[in-house]
Amino acid sequence: MLYINGTWQSTEQETKVYNPADGTEVGKAAYGGETETEQAITAAHEAFGHWRQTTGNERSRCLRALAEALRTDRREIAITATKEMGKPLGEAEREVDISIDYLEWYAEEAKRVYGEVLPSSDPSKQLLVLRQPIGVTAAITPWNFPISMIIRKLAPAIAAGCTMLIKPAPSTPLTAIRLFTCIDRSGFPPGALNLLHGDAEAIGGTMTSNALVKKITFTGSTAVGKQLIRQSAEHVQKVSMELGGHAPFIIFDDADLDEAVAAVVASKFRNTGQTCISTNRIYVHEEVVEVFSKKLAAAVESITVGNGMEEGIDMGPLISQEALDKVAQQVKEASKQGAVITQGGHTMLNRKGYFYQPTVLTGVTETMTIAQEETFGPVAPIFVFTTEQEVIEQANDTPYGLASYCFTKNMDRSLRMMYQLDYGMVGMNDAAFVVPQAPFGGVKQSGIGREGGTSGLHEYLEEKYVSMRAASTLL
């Protein structure tokens, strides 16, 4: 079903959704296109005229109501996500939890959209800066976090006073539909939030070609992000882009290796490695690389792989056959070029779904494909470095700049690394840094703009400067 102007709509054409863990059909979704997108844009535009005038308190109430609805339906939403994209149920439940955190945080920020009074150089003038909602916005979200990626865009947009069209990924529409059942009972006015899924090219093209849409926000591949930026140029739409990553994880010889291993496992194998901030390149100092590699291989060997609905599962399947083939090809190429598989390294043919063994590679070099391209899968490649400057150059030698990690006990080195790593986010002795109050986003070809924190709110606001000169009769 589509959700447009506060009502559910069906379409003549439907698309089937399959569980990547076993290939079974888990549901069907309506298949919309240009006509439905135009209807949603019109509804959002009409709703914006009212919604922009509401108080921060009223917007806050709606966001809090949605947070409570998610809390009530937490398990059902998580089950839907697990069945259509494969992550373990516990991970899906935690995704609902972080979504609630974002909703509650922006419910508070809705009441704090502040302007400014500037000091004037002319005593007859009052200088003001107003911050006002940008208007109708359009969000295109990915399959790997089908709940939180919607909420991370929806919450600040609503808090700012914007209305929004949301297009989830083709492989995970059911989670978005389940989420919109919560939205439907949370007090939002008709047209404030609209759900579209179906023909990706038609929906995205209509979003970028309609001048009523003032902002496009997208999370996904760099290639698609570039296409959307080109399309948005026609009407000079504002864009926020969270694109690809190739995160380095640097481990110095003074690091706590047990903590580093636990952090690498959490970062690399969470969501089967299918996260934009997942560790892609592990740089280990030559003095500790042998010990670290053995510890990591042992930890990875204990990861339990299977259907996310089963008890005790740590890692689920990849999203598709294409994703599985990409991972297998990268490992195969690296092995042929001299990398050593110390753990895993094979497709799990004993299972029906798209499963690949959690894998550790040693002896990886910068010329291998896995060192250049984002893997988006459960493979941990280990590189060796000698000096601090050497590893900084290697870590920064990529067109991407989303997330990076560094483990060391040396405070001076920590300060140097946090400044010299060319990434939008740096985790110093920390691989779990995503929180609602902090800005999330990258530099270089990893994106434009930020989500989270006050920075995420300002992405949906326009600044208006007002110079007010007192009338002469008042002087």
C-alpha positions in Angstrom: 0.0 0.0 0.0 1.0 3.6 -0.6 0.2 6.3 2.0 -0.7 9.6 0.4 -2.5 12.6 2.0 -3.4 10.6 5.1 -5.0 7.6 3.2 -3.8 4.2 2.1 -3.9 3.6 -1.6 -3.4 0.4 -3.7 -2.2 0.2 -7.2 -3.0 -2.2 -10.1 0.6 -3.5 -10.2 2.3 -5.1 -7.1 5.8 -6.2 -6.3 6.8 -9.3 -4.3 9.2 -9.2 -1.4 11.4 -12.1 -0.5 13.4 -13.2 2.5 17.1 -13.2 1.7 17.6 -15.9 4.3 15.6 -18.6 2.6 14.0 -17.1 -0.6 10.4 -17.4 0.7 7.9 -14.7 -0.2 7.1 -12.5 2.8 4.7 -10.1 1.3 3.6 -7.8 -1.5 3.7 -4.1 -1.9 2.0 -1.6 -4.2 3.9 -0.4 -7.2 3.6 3.4 -7.8 5.1 5.7 -10.2 4.9 9.3 -11.6 1.2 9.8 -11.1 1.2 8.7 -7.4 4.4 10.8 -6.8 2.7 13.9 -8.2 -0.3 13.3 -6.0 2.0 13.0 -3.0 3.8 16.2 -3.8 0.6 18.1 -4.2 -0.6 16.8 -0.8 2.7 17.6 0.9 2.6 21.1 -0.6 -0.9 21.8 0.6 -0.1 20.4 4.0 3.0 22.5 4.3 0.9 25.7 4.3 -0.6 24.6 7.6 2.2 22.6 9.1 4.8 25.4 8.9 2.5 27.6 11.1 2.2 25.0 13.9 4.1 25.6 17.1 7.2 23.6 18.1 5.1 22.1 20.9 2.6 20.7 18.5 5.3 19.2 16.2 6.9 17.8 19.3 3.7 16.1 20.4 3.4 14.3 17.0 7.0 13.1 17.2 6.5 11.8 20.7 3.3 10.1 19.7 5.2 8.3 16.9 8.0 7.3 19.3 5.4 5.8 21.6 3.7 4.0 18.7 7.1 2.5 17.7 7.7 1.5 21.3 4.4 -0.3 21.4 4.9 -2.1 18.0 8.7 -2.6 18.5 8.8 -6.4 18.1 6.3 -6.5 15.1 8.3 -3.8 13.2 11.6 -5.6 14.0 10.2 -9.0 12.8 9.1 -7.3 9.5 12.6 -5.9 9.0 14.3 -9.2 9.8 12.1 -11.1 7.4 12.6 -8.8 4.4 16.3 -7.8 4.8 17.8 -10.6 7.0 19.4 -9.0 10.0 19.1 -10.9 13.3 16.0 -10.0 15.2 18.0 -8.5 18.1 19.7 -6.1 15.8 16.3 -5.1 14.2 14.9 -4.4 17.7 17.9 -2.2 18.5 17.3 -0.4 15.3 13.8 0.4 16.4 15.3 1.6 19.7 17.7 4.0 18.1 14.8 5.3 15.9 12.8 6.0 19.1 15.9 7.9 20.5 16.0 10.1 17.3 12.3 10.8 17.5 12.5 11.8 21.2 15.6 14.0 20.6 14.0 15.9 17.7 10.8 16.2 19.6 12.8 18.4 22.0 14.6 20.2 19.2 11.2 21.1 17.6 10.8 23.6 20.4 14.3 25.1 19.9 14.3 26.4 16.3 16.0 29.6 17.3 16.7 32.8 15.3 19.2 35.5 16.1 19.4 39.2 16.9 22.5 40.6 15.4 24.4 43.7 16.8 23.7 46.6 14.4 26.2 49.2 13.3 23.3 51.7 12.8 21.2 52.6 15.9 18.1 53.1 13.7 18.2 49.4 12.5 17.3 46.1 14.1 19.1 43.1 12.4 17.4 39.7 12.6 18.0 36.2 11.3 14.9 34.0 11.0 15.1 30.2 10.5 12.1 28.9 8.6 11.2 25.5 7.2 12.4 24.9 3.7 9.2 23.4 2.4 8.3 20.0 0.8 11.1 17.5 1.1 11.7 14.1 -0.4 13.6 11.3 1.2 15.0 8.2 -0.6 16.2 5.6 1.9 18.2 2.4 1.8 17.4 -1.3 2.6 20.1 -1.9 5.2 18.5 0.1 7.9 14.9 0.2 6.7 13.5 1.8 10.0 16.2 4.2 11.3 17.2 5.7 7.9 13.6 6.8 7.5 13.3 8.2 11.0 16.7 10.0 10.8 15.3 12.0 7.9 11.7 12.3 9.0 12.3 13.5 12.5 14.3 16.6 11.8 12.1 17.5 8.8 9.0 17.4 10.9 10.6 19.2 13.8 11.6 22.0 11.4 8.1 22.3 10.1 8.6 20.6 6.7 6.5 18.0 5.0 8.0 14.9 3.4 7.7 12.2 0.8 9.4 9.0 1.6 10.6 6.4 -0.9 12.1 3.3 0.8 14.3 0.8 -1.1 12.6 -1.7 -3.4 13.7 -4.7 -1.4 12.3 -3.4 2.0 9.0 -1.7 1.4 7.1 -3.8 4.1 9.1 -2.3 7.0 8.2 1.2 5.8 4.5 0.2 5.4 4.6 -1.1 9.0 6.2 2.1 10.2 3.5 4.2 8.4 0.8 2.3 10.3 2.4 4.0 13.4 2.5 7.3 11.6 -1.2 7.0 10.7 -2.2 6.9 14.4 0.2 9.5 15.7 -1.7 12.7 14.9 0.1 14.0 11.8 -2.1 16.1 9.5 -2.9 14.6 6.1 -0.1 15.2 3.6 2.5 15.9 6.2 4.1 12.4 5.6 3.6 10.4 2.5 4.9 6.9 1.5 5.8 6.0 -2.1 7.3 2.8 -3.5 7.5 1.2 -6.9 9.2 2.5 -10.0 12.4 4.0 -8.6 13.4 5.9 -11.7 9.9 7.4 -12.1 9.5 8.3 -8.5 13.0 9.8 -8.1 12.7 11.6 -11.4 9.4 13.2 -10.5 10.8 14.3 -7.1 13.7 16.1 -8.7 11.8 17.5 -11.7 9.0 19.1 -9.6 9.8 22.6 -8.4 7.5 22.2 -5.4 10.0 19.9 -3.9 12.6 22.1 -2.2 15.0 19.4 -0.8 16.2 15.9 -1.7 17.8 13.7 1.0 19.3 10.4 0.0 21.2 7.6 1.6 22.8 5.1 -0.7 25.5 4.6 -3.3 27.7 7.4 -4.5 26.8 6.6 -8.1 23.1 7.1 -7.5 23.8 10.2 -5.3 25.7 11.8 -8.1 22.7 11.1 -10.5 20.3 12.8 -8.0 22.6 15.8 -7.6 22.6 16.2 -11.4 18.9 15.9 -11.6 18.3 18.3 -8.7 20.3 21.0 -10.4 17.4 21.9 -12.7 15.5 23.6 -9.8 18.5 24.1 -7.6 17.0 21.9 -4.9 18.9 21.6 -1.7 20.4 18.2 -1.2 21.7 16.0 1.7 23.6 13.0 0.6 25.0 10.2 2.7 26.9 8.1 0.2 29.5 5.3 0.1 32.3 4.7 2.6 35.6 2.9 2.9 36.3 3.1 6.6 39.8 2.5 7.9 40.3 1.0 11.3 43.8 1.8 12.6 45.4 -0.2 15.5 48.7 1.0 17.0 51.1 -1.2 18.9 50.0 0.4 22.2 46.3 -0.4 21.8 44.3 -2.7 24.0 44.1 -5.6 21.4 41.2 -7.3 23.1 39.2 -4.1 23.0 40.3 -3.5 19.4 39.2 -7.0 18.3 35.8 -6.6 19.9 35.4 -3.3 18.2 36.4 -4.6 14.8 33.9 -7.5 15.1 31.1 -5.2 16.1 31.9 -2.7 13.3 32.7 -5.2 10.6 30.1 -8.0 11.1 27.1 -6.0 12.3 24.4 -6.3 9.7 26.6 -8.7 7.8 29.0 -5.9 7.1 26.2 -4.1 5.2 26.6 -0.6 6.8 28.0 2.5 5.3 30.3 3.0 8.3 31.4 -0.6 8.4 35.2 -1.2 8.8 36.6 -1.9 5.3 40.4 -1.7 5.9 42.1 -2.8 9.1 45.6 -1.3 9.5 47.6 -3.0 12.2 51.1 -2.0 13.4 53.7 -4.5 12.4 54.7 -5.1 16.1 51.3 -6.5 17.0 49.8 -7.7 13.7 50.5 -11.4 14.3 48.9 -11.4 17.7 45.9 -9.3 16.6 45.3 -11.4 13.5 45.1 -14.6 15.6 42.8 -13.0 18.1 40.5 -11.6 15.4 40.3 -15.0 13.6 39.4 -16.7 16.8 36.7 -14.1 17.6 35.2 -14.3 14.0 35.2 -18.1 14.2 32.7 -17.9 17.1 30.1 -15.8 15.1 26.9 -17.8 14.5 25.4 -17.4 11.1 21.8 -18.1 10.1 18.3 -17.0 9.7 17.7 -13.9 11.7 14.5 -15.2 13.2 16.4 -18.1 14.8 17.6 -17.9 18.4 21.3 -17.2 19.0 22.1 -15.9 15.6 24.9 -13.2 15.4 24.9 -12.6 11.6 22.3 -13.1 8.9 22.5 -13.3 5.1 23.5 -10.7 2.5 20.6 -8.9 0.8 20.9 -10.4 -2.6 22.7 -12.8 -5.0 24.4 -9.8 -6.5 25.8 -8.7 -3.1 26.9 -12.3 -2.4 28.7 -12.5 -5.8 30.5 -9.3 -5.1 31.9 -10.4 -1.8 32.9 -13.8 -3.1 34.7 -12.2 -6.1 36.6 -9.7 -3.9 37.9 -12.5 -1.7 38.7 -14.7 -4.7 40.7 -11.9 -6.3 42.6 -11.1 -3.1 43.5 -14.7 -2.5 44.8 -15.1 -6.1 47.0 -12.0 -5.5 48.6 -13.3 -2.3 46.2 -12.6 0.5 45.8 -15.4 3.0 42.3 -16.6 4.2 42.7 -17.2 7.9 39.0 -17.6 8.7 36.0 -18.3 6.4 36.4 -17.4 2.8 33.5 -19.3 1.2 29.8 -19.0 0.3 27.7 -21.1 2.6 26.2 -23.5 0.1 24.5 -25.6 2.8 21.9 -22.8 3.3 19.1 -21.6 0.9 19.8 -17.9 1.3 22.6 -15.5 0.4 25.1 -16.5 3.2 28.8 -15.9 3.2 31.1 -17.0 5.9 32.5 -14.3 8.3 36.0 -14.0 6.8 39.4 -12.7 7.8 42.2 -12.0 5.3 45.8 -11.2 6.1 48.6 -10.1 3.8 46.3 -7.7 2.0 47.9 -4.9 -0.2 46.7 -1.6 -1.4 46.5 -2.8 -5.1 43.8 -5.3 -4.4 40.2 -4.6 -5.3 39.1 -5.1 -1.7 41.4 -2.2 -0.8 39.8 0.1 -3.3 36.1 -0.7 -3.4 33.6 -0.9 -0.6 32.9 -4.5 0.2 29.6 -4.2 1.9 29.9 -7.7 3.3 31.5 -9.8 6.1 35.1 -9.7 5.1 37.9 -8.2 7.4 41.1 -7.5 5.4 44.2 -6.8 7.5 47.0 -4.5 6.3 50.3 -3.9 8.0 51.9 -0.5 8.7 55.1 0.8 10.3 54.8 4.5 10.9 52.1 6.9 11.9 52.6 9.1 8.8 52.5 6.0 6.6 49.1 4.8 7.9 47.6 8.3 7.7 48.5 8.5 4.0 47.1 5.0 3.4 43.9 5.7 5.3 43.3 8.9 3.5 44.1 7.5 0.0 40.5 7.0 -1.0 37.8 9.2 -2.6 35.6 8.4 0.3 35.5 10.1 3.7 32.6 8.9 5.9 33.8 7.1 9.0 37.2 6.1 10.4 38.5 4.4 13.6 41.7 4.5 15.5 42.8 2.6 18.6 45.7 3.9 20.7 46.4 4.7 24.3 48.7 7.6 23.4 46.8 10.9 23.9 49.2 13.0 21.8 48.8 10.5 18.9 45.0 10.6 19.4 45.0 14.3 19.0 47.1 14.1 15.8 45.0 11.4 14.3 41.6 13.0 14.9 42.8 16.1 13.0 44.6 14.3 10.2 42.1 11.7 9.2 40.1 13.1 6.4 36.7 11.8 7.4 33.4 13.2 8.6 33.5 11.0 11.7 36.4 9.6 13.7 36.0 7.0 16.5 39.0 7.2 18.8 39.0 3.9 20.8 35.3 3.8 19.9 33.5 1.9 17.2 29.9 2.7 18.3 29.7 6.5 18.0 26.2 7.0 16.4 24.0 9.0 18.7 21.0 11.4 18.0 22.7 14.5 19.3 25.8 14.3 17.1 26.1 15.1 13.3 26.4 12.0 11.0 27.9 12.5 7.6 31.0 12.4 5.4 33.4 14.5 3.3 34.7 14.0 -0.2 32.6 11.6 -2.2 30.9 10.3 0.9 28.3 13.0 0.9 27.0 16.4 1.5 25.2 17.6 4.7 24.6 16.0 8.0 22.0 14.0 9.8 21.6 14.0 13.6 22.2 16.8 16.1 21.4 20.5 15.5 23.2 20.2 12.2 20.6 17.7 11.0 17.8 20.1 12.0 19.4 23.0 10.1 19.4 20.9 6.9 15.7 21.5 6.8 15.7 25.2 7.6 16.3 28.3 5.5 18.0 31.4 7.0 16.3 34.7 6.3 18.1 37.9 7.1 15.9 40.9 8.0 17.2 44.4 8.3 14.5 46.5 10.0 14.8 50.2 10.0 12.7 52.1 12.4 10.1 54.5 10.8 11.2 58.1 11.1 8.1 58.9 13.2 9.4 56.5 15.9 12.9 58.0 16.1 
